[in-house]
Amino acid sequence: MIDVDYLIVGAGATGLGFADRILTNSSATMAIIARRPLPAGHWVDAYPFVRLHAPSVLYGVDSMPLGHDELDKDGLNAGLGHCARGAEIIAHYENCLYERLIPSGRVRYLPAHEMSADGTIRRCIDGSEVAINARKIVDASYFTNSVPKTHPPPFPVASDANLVCPHDLPSTATRYSKFVVIGSGKTGMDAVTFLLGLGARAEQIQWIVPRDPWVFNREGLQAHPSFLKRMVELTAAQLDAMALSSSIEDFEARMEHGEVWLRLDPSVRPTMFHAACASKRECLLLNSVSIVREGYVQAIEKNHLLLTGGKLATDSNTLLINCAASALTKQPPIPIFDENRITMQFLRFPAPAFSAAMIAEIETAVVGPDKNRYAQPTGVTDVSSDFLRTTWQQQQNQLAWNGHPELKAFYRNTRLDAMGRLVRSGNRHDPLLKPYFDRIQLAGPRAIENIPVLLQQESTPK
């Protein structure tokens, strides 16, 4: 029998982020179980050319740096904060586990283990049961990432189709002269830019985009001191959009005009917001290929793809790349703290690392049954109005944290909120910054008042 204070189900960003902060704040003991045989969660199965969408300083565990603070000097991210590659991310979580958590003597790690719905824990390799007695269970698997390598395509595929997942793209791409990328999320974007980086010409690539996405301008997610003015400017633009808009469409237009959001084609209004991030040059590059806007893939048959709005011809020289897996399961928000169970969710979206550390901070800093007052889940996004909803909720959370000295001190000082700390570091009387800070001060309260009005208009039948 293993006796611990916390049983953490999942060894990815959320589970290890929670464990890292619990280790810092308490003398608690923990057992971490995970289905995968290696730590780092879905990053273990990610395609080899994957990178973080946002700067590395905003990701990972609170106690250990990820990547470096310098700006990238080349590539599509040149001039912006370093975005860690998949191998760097995996190494970060391995170092956290093997150099910090386990050596503490208070953490047991059980890879290739899973917990069934009835709470039984079994070894994946032989199905035998493992007895663990825990004071609290931490479910770090409520929001799971679906990656193409481990999830089959959501449509029937002919047996002779040249279909691969992005993981296989580096080893197969050079054998084909034409490419069809399936999926309009960040994985699809990465596949397109990877092919172009290999030397494929734009006319060789067709990209099936069922719904055009709004994407964050990566310039607005920087924490480097050289971006202080730009960050304050974009923060003011976002709050103005939330405060002054009269409709969701007006909000989208203001976010784009303020360069907070970007889109692929200025003539096509996006209908999806999954919080992907891209630079301006990435968007220009993506829009250079042939974008197919004829709906979702219904089936892959010999020499063609059936779409909801048409048919796309292929041949034996065409490689199909399945990027259609959903990044996050669309689970309904539920109470995070529920007696002896903690269900990990977003307190800020899309900030899994920050949210995990903040939930651990609430667990250790707030005494009594009032923890959920400081931990209302935001949910995830699908369309632009969802971004307003998640933003409103995270602002309510932050207002609550401001009323608790320990929580306020943590979120204002953690490296995982480096972007917010940069904005707060600005001199409000600096002539270059003062106009933006004045706008922020004026628009902030109005935004909180206006967001529910916009959401009510969106939900009212037309």
Secondary structure, DSSP 4 states (H G I P E B T S, - for coil): -EEEEEEEE--SHHHHHHHHHHHHH----EEEEESSSSSSGGGGGS-TT-B-SS-GGGSS-TTS--S-SSBP-SSTTTTSB---BHHHHHHHHHHIIIIIIGGGTSEEEEESEEE-TTS-EEETTT--EE-EEEEEEEETTSS----TTTS--SS-B-TT--EE-GGGHHHHGGG-SEEEEE-SSHHHHHHHHHHHHHT--GGGEEEE-SSPBPEEEGGGG--SGGGHHHHHHHHHHHHHHHHH-SSHHHHHHHHHHTTSEE-S-TTS---B----EE-HHHHHHHTTSEEE-S--EEEEETTEEEETTEEEE--TTEEEEE----SS--PPP--SEETTEEE---SSTT-HHHHHHHHHHHHHH--SS-GGGG-------SSHHHHHHHHHHHHHHHHHHHTSHHHHHHHHH-GGGHHHHHHHTS-TT-TTTHHHHHHHHHHHHHHHHHHHHHHHHHHS--
